[in-house]
Amino acid sequence: MTKRILLVEDDASIALVITAALEAEGFEVDQCDSIAGRDRFLAGYDYRLLLTDVMLTDGDGIETLGPVRDAHPALPIIILSAQNTLDTAVRASDTGAFEYFPKPFDLEELVRTVTQAIGKAEAAAPDLAQDVPQGLPLVGRSAAMQAVYRMITRVLRNDLTVLILGESGTGKELVAEAIHQLGNRRSGPFIAVNTAAIPAELIESELFGHEKGAFTGAVARSIGKFEQASGGTLFLDEIGDMPMQAQTRLLRALQSGRIRRVGGRDEITLDCRIVAATNRDLLPMIAAGTFREDLYYRLAVVPIELPPLRERADDIDALSRHFLARAAAEGLPRRQLTAAGADLLARQPWRGNVRELRNFIYRLALLARDEVVDAATIEPLLSQTDSGVPLSLHAETVGGGIVQGPADIASAVDQWLFANAPAPGTVYDAALAAFERPLFLNILAQTGGNQLRAAQILGINRNTLRKRLVDLAITPDEMPKRD
């Protein structure tokens, strides 16, 4: 990431000298001369360090640092002052400033201290935007995503309950995984459960477990999600779609910190962090009586709101190149975007957010004819989407491809026949075995894991769908989840 510094200094000659010295060492420096200017700059960019004078054109630079500290707790601050008194030094120390330089100061020492302050801050709290651990593709350096990263860093060293809000496809589960894998509980399990997909009559058994004989069909003890997540994190996805009765049972568990298996007598103390997510606006639901207000406040101790892709268009280029690299690593042809191609992608609405962009990029990697992809190649593929609803489905597919529609299905069948050459009389059974499993996974991906909608699209009964999922050995871990 760019080593960008904000310098707040009302003496133009001093500001010029400091800026020149820092830029000579490879820093980028933004400069202003007031508290108001400082706040505008800090709101628009994620700086690596704040270098500020005390007496500014519109007030005291130290007295107004409180809100800066609240909004940017990891930002190192160096204070400059011509008021060379003990009181000023003490006030600077009380703000938690990394260092205090009385004027006149040694310019070389100031530059060294700036470098040390940034290095120490990076070592103490790695920049998620710059160095996201493998497997956590949180991509983007826009101001909106920087705000998300800052919120993530604030919850890593505690077990506060987090509620992740955002439209479908914005990557809520990725944020939950980041909180787990970078936090105190990373050595424990990460258990994700789509609460909307569990029938109301099974929610208690699914979450809390049950004892043998607790109900018809309970032939053995079952450990629920809360116990499975012991020592780690329990991610409750689509919490806004949870039935009211289940909300009550969940609230009781969160309030008491204890659960009891269905049919059991012993209480079990919970030892997991709770992270929940929803694409629903819960406040109107509370007003309408469809979501419990007390549960909302129990979950939203720390809310993190993910921006839709249309509000972080600056990240589309980085996301596109990231997904192209992932597609190549997964066996699809390697592609490169031209500047015109990247610009065309950045101007699309992407109503399905990051998920839609990801799916389109995989489709592009599969169908483009040349390694270098320009706007002329991208444009006809964009025209095949339906009102912004993504047709590309990133799931297990025949031959590693992505089945989109009739043309792609025909192409996939041709490729499969050519590659497998099944013996006469065995084509139907062999093709059914090859295509049925990826077809189900594709449809489930399209519906965000909603089995009822998937069954409707396939034109089969929901019970039939469930039976086929079992027959095809499609496990819950393989089933796509709603972001």
Secondary structure, 3 states (H helix, E strand, C coil): CCCEEEEECCCHHHHHHHHHHHHHCCCEEEEECCHHHHHHHHHHCCCCEEEEECEECCEECCCCHHHHHHHCCCCCEEEEECCCCHHHHHHHHHCCCCEEEECCCCHHHHHHHHHHHHHHHHHHCCCCCCCCCCCCCCCCCCHHHHHHHHHHHHHCCCCCCEEEECCCCCCHHHHHHHHHHHCCCCCCCEEEEEHHHCCHHHHHHHHHEECCCCCCCCCCCEECHHHHCCCCEEEEECHHHCCHHHHHHHHHHHHHCEEECECCCCEEECCCEEEEEECCCHHHHHHHCCCCHHHHHHHCCEEEECCCHHHCHHHHHHHHHHHHHHHHHCCCCCCEECHHHHHHHHCCCCCCHHHHHHHHHHHHHHHCCCCEECHHHHHHHHCCCECCECCCCCCCCHHHCCCCCHHHHHHHHHHHHHHHCCCCCCHHHHHHHHHHHHHHHHHHHHCCCCHHHHHHHHCCCHHHHHHHHHHCCCCCCCCCCCC
